[in-house]
């Protein structure tokens, strides 16, 4: 059975690169009737926080990537890691190293000059080798015995064949001096115990892969298949930065992006299915294959994301849209969003917006008169406008069956009698009733507002700041 995993470190928010990794891992498991595992890699005790863990869980919930197992926490598996470390020590695949910090610094400087592995393996036990005398005041670390000859190679499902010369690999530390296990080692044990068949992750982990493969070989464990995804760049082609770019999924929620639109966009950012741009997650699962993932970095394009978001808003059920915008309406001061039936409002306005914040703004004038801008007033409100609006209000009073058709039927005769074009009626009317000149068909808006509310607002006059 295919088993994939998403294994973020809780040292910050869930960023969009992580979401794309999770998405591809999730889709691959779903496509192959497998299992998708969530693992929290929290062995960095200094930087890992409960807030970051919650941010990851909240982010996964927001985008709707459901996991079959987990979340598993590495900090709760330390006994298991210690057990495997002892196994490697007993089998001769690991050893104690007593190097001081000063010695390691000298080795590091030499390696930079010579381009070799950093650690010189002075404490590595080998046949006929005399080891240094153990210092009494040094608590040793545990290092893994890497092969020193040949190559470690694998067929990467995205990047193709990769081969790393073993003499460039350090005997990496798998347990620190205090006994705590290190990242590369914990990952190996977790993937082994959780029977992960496909490791799908960012290509910043390519250099970790040969180390992990060799530890798996030493444990006689099944080696998973690896797929390393290229990074996501910003629009200028640089690595995305927390300072310059919105990289947390929470940022996109605040921007009014729908989760399905976010996933649709990230799916397309490095993978393709012909010319298809807009698709559902069900379609994505059906189409997805790692062989179609590009090894080249993708560039994030905010304009493209907003276009996709608009398509998803148009195709999303009104009930779901209402659930998404009610909290936004409350933030904008609408205390009782349920006082307006938003279903017909959604049908009227959702074709006009690119994000949920705009959608909420389009709903505001169904609750209250907004205040028009000075530019709109200067453009559409003239000295004779108040009297003209009063005359049109009298026409509206006479409608017995209040609907868009009957309201629309008044426009042409009124404009003819006034000697004006429709813009001289429609734009001021929008300002007066809604507080903005940018609305859908004004007859439809008036019909939804209701006769009593429309006449009340017209009687109140143009709202002032």
C-alpha positions as CSV (number, residue, x, y, z in Angstrom):
1,X,0.0,0.0,0.0
2,X,1.2,3.5,-0.8
3,X,1.9,5.5,2.3
4,X,3.0,9.1,2.2
5,X,3.7,11.7,4.9
6,X,3.8,15.4,5.5
7,X,6.4,16.2,8.2
8,X,6.7,19.9,9.0
9,X,8.8,21.3,11.8
10,X,6.8,23.5,14.2
11,X,9.2,26.5,14.2
12,X,6.9,29.0,12.5
13,X,3.7,29.1,10.5
14,X,2.6,26.7,7.8
15,X,4.0,28.3,4.6
16,X,2.7,27.8,1.0
17,X,5.7,25.7,0.0
18,X,4.8,23.3,2.8
19,X,1.1,23.3,1.8
20,X,2.1,22.3,-1.8
21,X,4.3,19.5,-0.4
22,X,1.4,18.3,1.7
23,X,-1.0,18.6,-1.2
24,X,1.1,16.5,-3.5
25,X,1.7,13.9,-0.8
26,X,-2.0,13.8,0.0
27,X,-3.1,13.6,-3.7
28,X,-0.6,10.8,-4.4
29,X,-1.9,8.8,-1.5
30,X,-5.5,9.4,-2.5
31,X,-4.8,8.6,-6.1
32,X,-3.3,5.2,-5.2
33,X,-5.9,4.3,-2.4
34,X,-3.1,4.7,0.1
35,X,-2.6,6.5,3.5
36,X,-1.5,10.0,4.2
37,X,0.3,10.5,7.5
38,X,0.9,13.8,9.4
39,X,4.1,13.9,11.5
40,X,5.3,16.9,13.5
41,X,9.1,16.9,13.6
42,X,9.6,18.8,16.8
43,X,13.1,17.6,17.9
44,X,14.4,21.2,17.7
45,X,13.4,21.9,21.3
46,X,14.6,25.4,21.3
47,X,12.7,26.6,18.3
48,X,9.6,24.4,18.3
49,X,6.5,25.9,19.9
50,X,2.9,24.9,20.7
51,X,1.8,28.0,18.8
52,X,3.6,26.7,15.7
53,X,2.1,23.2,16.1
54,X,-1.4,24.8,16.3
55,X,-0.6,26.9,13.3
56,X,0.2,23.8,11.3
57,X,-2.9,22.0,12.4
58,X,-5.1,25.1,11.7
59,X,-3.5,25.5,8.3
60,X,-4.1,21.9,7.3
61,X,-7.7,22.2,8.5
62,X,-8.2,25.5,6.5
63,X,-7.0,24.0,3.2
64,X,-8.9,20.8,3.9
65,X,-6.1,18.3,3.6
66,X,-7.3,15.5,5.8
67,X,-4.8,13.0,7.1
68,X,-5.4,9.3,7.8
69,X,-2.9,8.9,10.7
70,X,-1.4,11.3,13.2
71,X,-0.4,13.8,14.1
72,X,2.6,11.9,15.4
73,X,5.2,13.9,17.5
74,X,8.9,13.0,17.4
75,X,9.4,14.3,21.0
76,X,7.1,11.4,22.1
77,X,9.2,8.8,20.4
78,X,12.6,9.4,22.1
79,X,12.6,5.9,23.7
80,X,12.3,4.4,20.3
81,X,15.1,6.5,18.9
82,X,17.4,5.5,21.8
83,X,16.6,1.8,21.1
84,X,17.6,2.1,17.5
85,X,20.8,4.0,18.3
86,X,21.8,1.2,20.7
87,X,21.0,-1.3,17.9
88,X,23.4,0.6,15.5
89,X,26.1,0.8,18.2
90,X,25.9,-2.9,18.8
91,X,26.0,-3.8,15.1
92,X,29.0,-1.6,14.5
93,X,27.2,0.9,12.3
94,X,27.6,3.7,14.9
95,X,30.3,4.8,17.3
96,X,31.1,7.4,20.0
97,X,33.0,10.5,19.1
98,X,34.8,12.7,21.7
99,X,35.8,15.6,19.6
100,X,35.9,19.1,21.2
101,X,34.3,22.1,19.6
102,X,37.7,23.5,18.8
103,X,38.7,20.3,17.0
104,X,35.6,20.4,14.9
105,X,36.2,24.0,14.0
106,X,39.6,23.2,12.7
107,X,38.2,20.3,10.7
108,X,35.5,22.5,9.2
109,X,38.0,25.1,8.1
110,X,40.2,22.4,6.4
111,X,37.1,20.9,4.7
112,X,36.2,24.3,3.2
113,X,39.7,24.5,1.6
114,X,40.0,20.9,0.4
115,X,36.3,20.2,-0.5
116,X,36.2,17.0,1.5
117,X,33.9,15.7,4.2
118,X,34.0,17.9,7.3
119,X,34.6,15.2,9.9
120,X,38.0,13.4,9.7
121,X,36.7,10.3,11.3
122,X,39.4,10.3,14.0
123,X,37.1,8.4,16.5
124,X,35.8,5.9,13.9
125,X,36.8,2.4,14.9
126,X,38.4,0.5,12.1
127,X,40.6,-2.6,11.8
128,X,44.2,-1.9,12.9
129,X,43.4,1.7,13.8
130,X,44.6,3.2,17.1
131,X,41.9,5.5,18.6
132,X,42.9,8.5,20.6
133,X,42.6,8.3,24.4
134,X,39.1,9.1,25.6
135,X,39.1,12.4,27.4
136,X,37.4,12.3,30.8
137,X,35.7,15.7,30.6
138,X,34.0,15.2,27.2
139,X,30.5,13.8,26.9
140,X,30.5,11.9,23.5
141,X,28.1,12.2,20.6
142,X,27.1,9.1,18.6
143,X,28.0,9.2,14.9
144,X,26.8,6.9,12.1
145,X,29.4,5.1,10.0
146,X,28.9,6.2,6.5
147,X,30.4,4.2,3.6
148,X,33.6,5.8,2.4
149,X,33.8,4.3,-1.1
150,X,31.5,4.1,-4.0
151,X,28.3,6.2,-4.5
152,X,24.8,6.4,-3.0
153,X,22.2,6.6,-5.8
154,X,18.5,6.7,-6.3
155,X,15.9,7.3,-9.0
156,X,14.2,10.5,-7.9
157,X,10.6,10.5,-9.0
158,X,10.9,14.2,-9.9
159,X,14.6,14.9,-10.6
160,X,15.6,11.7,-12.2
161,X,18.8,9.7,-11.4
162,X,20.9,11.2,-8.6
163,X,24.2,9.9,-7.4
164,X,26.3,11.2,-4.5
165,X,29.9,10.1,-3.9
166,X,30.1,8.5,-0.4
167,X,33.5,10.1,0.4
168,X,31.8,13.5,0.5
169,X,29.4,12.3,3.2
170,X,30.1,13.0,6.9
171,X,29.7,10.4,9.6
172,X,26.7,12.4,10.8
173,X,25.8,12.7,14.4
174,X,22.7,10.7,15.3
175,X,22.7,11.5,19.0
176,X,23.9,14.6,20.7
177,X,26.1,14.7,23.8
178,X,23.0,15.0,26.0
179,X,21.5,11.8,24.3
180,X,18.9,13.6,22.3
181,X,18.5,12.2,18.7
182,X,19.1,14.4,15.6
183,X,16.8,15.3,12.8
184,X,18.2,13.1,10.0
185,X,18.2,10.1,12.3
186,X,14.6,10.6,13.6
187,X,13.3,11.0,10.1
188,X,14.8,7.6,9.1
189,X,13.3,5.8,12.1
190,X,9.9,7.4,11.6
191,X,9.8,6.6,7.9
192,X,10.8,3.0,8.7
193,X,8.3,2.5,11.6
194,X,5.5,4.2,9.7
195,X,6.1,2.2,6.6
196,X,6.4,5.2,4.4
197,X,6.7,4.1,0.8
198,X,7.0,7.5,-0.9
199,X,8.9,10.5,0.6
200,X,7.6,13.6,-1.2
201,X,9.4,16.8,0.1
202,X,11.2,19.9,-0.9
203,X,14.5,19.7,-2.9
204,X,16.3,21.4,0.0
205,X,16.4,17.9,1.4
206,X,18.3,16.3,-1.5
207,X,21.5,16.4,0.4
208,X,19.9,14.6,3.4
209,X,18.7,11.7,1.2
210,X,21.9,9.8,0.8
211,X,22.6,10.0,4.5
212,X,19.1,8.7,5.3
213,X,19.3,5.9,2.7
214,X,22.6,4.6,4.2
215,X,21.1,4.5,7.7
216,X,18.1,2.6,6.3
217,X,20.4,0.1,4.7
218,X,22.3,-0.4,8.0
219,X,18.9,-1.2,9.6
220,X,18.0,-3.6,6.8
221,X,14.9,-1.4,6.3
222,X,12.9,-1.0,3.1
223,X,14.0,2.2,1.3
224,X,11.2,4.4,0.2
225,X,11.0,6.1,-3.2
226,X,11.9,9.8,-3.1
227,X,10.5,12.8,-4.9
228,X,12.1,16.2,-4.3
229,X,9.9,19.2,-5.3
230,X,11.5,22.4,-6.6
231,X,11.1,25.5,-4.5
232,X,8.5,28.2,-5.1
233,X,9.9,31.6,-6.1
234,X,8.3,35.0,-5.9
235,X,7.3,37.0,-9.0
236,X,10.8,38.5,-9.4
237,X,12.4,35.0,-9.3
238,X,13.8,35.2,-5.8
239,X,13.3,32.9,-2.9
240,X,10.1,33.9,-1.1
241,X,10.8,36.0,2.0
242,X,8.7,36.4,5.2
243,X,9.4,40.2,4.9
244,X,8.4,40.7,1.3
245,X,5.9,38.0,0.5
246,X,2.8,36.5,1.9
247,X,4.1,33.0,2.6
248,X,1.8,31.8,5.4
249,X,-1.6,30.2,4.5
250,X,-3.1,32.4,7.2
251,X,-2.1,35.4,5.1
252,X,-4.1,34.1,2.2
253,X,-7.1,33.4,4.4
254,X,-7.0,37.1,5.5
255,X,-6.7,38.1,1.8
256,X,-10.0,36.4,1.1
257,X,-8.7,33.4,-0.8
258,X,-10.8,30.3,-0.9
259,X,-9.0,27.1,0.3
260,X,-9.9,25.3,-2.9
261,X,-8.6,28.1,-5.0
262,X,-5.3,28.1,-3.0
263,X,-5.0,24.3,-3.5
264,X,-5.9,24.6,-7.2
265,X,-3.2,27.3,-7.7
266,X,-0.5,25.4,-5.8
267,X,-1.3,22.2,-7.6
268,X,-0.7,24.0,-10.9
269,X,2.5,25.6,-9.6
270,X,4.9,22.8,-10.7
271,X,2.5,20.3,-12.2
272,X,0.2,20.4,-15.2
273,X,-2.6,18.5,-16.9
274,X,-2.6,19.9,-20.5
275,X,-4.0,23.4,-20.6
276,X,-6.4,22.9,-17.6
277,X,-6.2,25.8,-15.2
278,X,-9.4,25.6,-13.1
279,X,-10.2,22.2,-11.6
280,X,-11.6,20.6,-8.5
281,X,-9.6,18.6,-6.0
282,X,-11.4,15.5,-7.2
283,X,-10.2,16.1,-10.7
284,X,-6.7,16.8,-9.4
285,X,-6.5,13.5,-7.5
286,X,-7.7,11.7,-10.7
287,X,-5.1,13.4,-12.9
288,X,-2.1,13.6,-10.5
289,X,1.1,11.7,-11.2
290,X,4.6,12.6,-9.9
291,X,6.0,12.1,-13.4
292,X,4.2,15.2,-14.4
293,X,5.8,17.4,-11.7
294,X,8.4,19.7,-13.2
295,X,11.9,19.8,-11.7
296,X,12.1,23.5,-12.4
297,X,11.1,26.1,-9.8
298,X,7.7,27.8,-10.2
299,X,7.0,31.5,-9.8
300,X,4.2,32.6,-7.6
301,X,1.8,35.0,-9.4
302,X,-0.7,36.9,-7.3
303,X,-2.7,38.0,-10.3
304,X,-3.2,34.4,-11.4
305,X,-4.2,33.3,-7.9
306,X,-6.9,36.0,-7.8
307,X,-8.2,35.0,-11.2
308,X,-8.5,31.4,-10.0
309,X,-10.1,32.6,-6.8
310,X,-12.7,34.4,-8.7
311,X,-13.5,31.3,-10.7
312,X,-13.9,29.3,-7.5
313,X,-16.1,31.9,-5.9
314,X,-18.4,31.8,-9.0
315,X,-18.6,28.0,-8.7
316,X,-18.9,27.7,-5.0
317,X,-22.3,27.0,-3.4
318,X,-23.9,30.0,-1.9
319,X,-24.2,28.3,1.5
320,X,-20.4,27.8,1.7
321,X,-19.8,31.4,0.6
322,X,-22.1,32.7,3.3
323,X,-20.3,30.7,5.9
324,X,-17.0,32.3,4.8
325,X,-18.1,35.9,4.7
326,X,-20.3,36.1,7.8
327,X,-17.2,36.5,10.1
328,X,-15.9,39.2,7.7
329,X,-19.2,41.0,8.0
330,X,-19.0,40.9,11.8
331,X,-15.5,42.3,11.6
332,X,-17.0,45.2,9.5
333,X,-19.5,46.0,12.2
334,X,-22.5,44.0,11.1
335,X,-23.8,42.6,14.4
336,X,-26.6,40.5,13.0
337,X,-25.6,39.1,9.6
338,X,-28.5,36.7,9.7
339,X,-30.9,39.7,9.4
340,X,-30.5,39.6,5.7
341,X,-31.1,36.6,3.5
342,X,-27.7,36.4,1.8
343,X,-28.6,33.6,-0.7
344,X,-30.1,35.9,-3.4
345,X,-27.4,38.5,-2.6
346,X,-24.7,35.9,-3.3
347,X,-26.3,35.0,-6.6
348,X,-26.3,38.7,-7.6
349,X,-22.9,39.8,-6.5
350,X,-20.5,36.8,-6.6
351,X,-19.8,37.2,-10.3
352,X,-18.2,40.6,-9.6
353,X,-15.5,39.8,-7.1
354,X,-12.0,38.3,-6.9
355,X,-11.8,37.6,-3.2
356,X,-14.0,37.0,-0.1
357,X,-13.2,40.5,1.3
358,X,-14.6,42.1,-1.8
359,X,-17.6,39.8,-1.5
360,X,-18.3,40.9,2.0
361,X,-18.0,44.6,0.9
362,X,-20.5,43.9,-1.9
363,X,-22.9,42.7,0.8
364,X,-22.5,45.7,3.1
365,X,-25.0,48.0,1.4
366,X,-27.7,45.4,1.9
367,X,-27.3,46.1,5.6
368,X,-26.6,49.8,5.7
369,X,-26.0,52.8,3.4
370,X,-22.3,53.2,2.8
371,X,-20.7,56.6,2.5
372,X,-19.7,57.5,-1.1
373,X,-16.3,58.9,-1.9
374,X,-15.8,62.5,-2.7
375,X,-14.8,61.5,-6.3
376,X,-18.0,59.6,-6.8
377,X,-20.1,62.5,-5.5
378,X,-18.3,65.0,-7.7
379,X,-18.8,62.8,-10.7
380,X,-22.4,61.6,-10.2
381,X,-24.2,64.1,-7.9
382,X,-25.3,67.5,-9.2
383,X,-27.4,70.4,-7.9
384,X,-30.6,69.1,-9.5
385,X,-30.0,65.5,-8.4
386,X,-31.8,65.6,-5.0
387,X,-35.1,66.9,-6.6
388,X,-34.8,64.3,-9.3
389,X,-34.3,61.5,-6.8
390,X,-37.4,62.7,-4.9
391,X,-39.4,62.5,-8.1
392,X,-38.2,59.0,-8.8
393,X,-39.0,57.9,-5.2
394,X,-42.6,59.0,-5.9
395,X,-42.6,56.7,-8.9
396,X,-41.3,53.8,-6.8
397,X,-44.0,54.3,-4.2
398,X,-46.6,53.5,-6.7
399,X,-45.3,50.0,-7.4
400,X,-47.7,47.4,-5.9
401,X,-45.7,44.3,-6.7
402,X,-42.1,45.0,-5.8
403,X,-39.7,43.2,-8.1
404,X,-36.8,43.9,-10.4
405,X,-39.0,43.8,-13.5
406,X,-41.5,46.4,-12.3
407,X,-38.7,48.6,-11.0
408,X,-36.9,48.3,-14.4
409,X,-40.1,49.3,-16.2
410,X,-39.9,52.7,-14.6
411,X,-36.5,53.6,-15.9
412,X,-37.1,54.4,-19.6
413,X,-40.3,56.5,-19.1
414,X,-38.7,58.5,-16.2
415,X,-35.5,59.2,-18.2
416,X,-37.6,60.3,-21.2
417,X,-39.7,62.6,-19.0
418,X,-36.6,64.1,-17.4
419,X,-34.7,64.4,-20.7
420,X,-31.7,62.4,-19.4
421,X,-29.8,59.2,-20.2
422,X,-30.0,56.2,-17.8
423,X,-26.6,57.0,-16.3
424,X,-28.0,60.3,-14.9
425,X,-30.6,58.2,-13.0
426,X,-28.8,55.0,-12.2
427,X,-25.5,56.3,-10.8
428,X,-27.0,58.9,-8.4
429,X,-29.6,56.3,-7.4
430,X,-26.8,53.9,-6.5
431,X,-25.0,56.5,-4.5
432,X,-28.2,57.5,-2.7
433,X,-29.3,54.0,-1.8
434,X,-26.1,52.0,-1.6
435,X,-23.4,54.6,-1.1
436,X,-21.3,53.4,-4.1
437,X,-21.7,53.7,-7.8
438,X,-20.3,50.2,-8.3
439,X,-23.2,47.8,-7.9
440,X,-24.9,45.1,-10.0
441,X,-28.0,46.0,-11.9
442,X,-29.7,48.6,-9.7
443,X,-33.2,47.2,-10.4
444,X,-32.0,43.9,-8.9
445,X,-30.4,45.6,-5.9
446,X,-33.5,47.6,-5.2
447,X,-35.7,44.5,-5.5
448,X,-33.6,42.7,-2.9
449,X,-33.4,45.6,-0.5
450,X,-37.2,45.9,-0.4
451,X,-39.5,48.7,-1.0
452,X,-39.6,50.1,2.6
453,X,-35.9,50.1,3.0
454,X,-35.3,51.7,-0.4
455,X,-37.7,54.5,0.2
456,X,-36.3,55.0,3.7
457,X,-32.8,55.5,2.4
458,X,-34.0,57.8,-0.4
459,X,-35.8,59.9,2.1
460,X,-32.7,60.1,4.4
461,X,-30.7,61.7,1.5
462,X,-27.1,61.2,0.5
463,X,-25.2,59.7,3.5
464,X,-22.4,62.0,4.8
465,X,-19.1,61.1,6.4
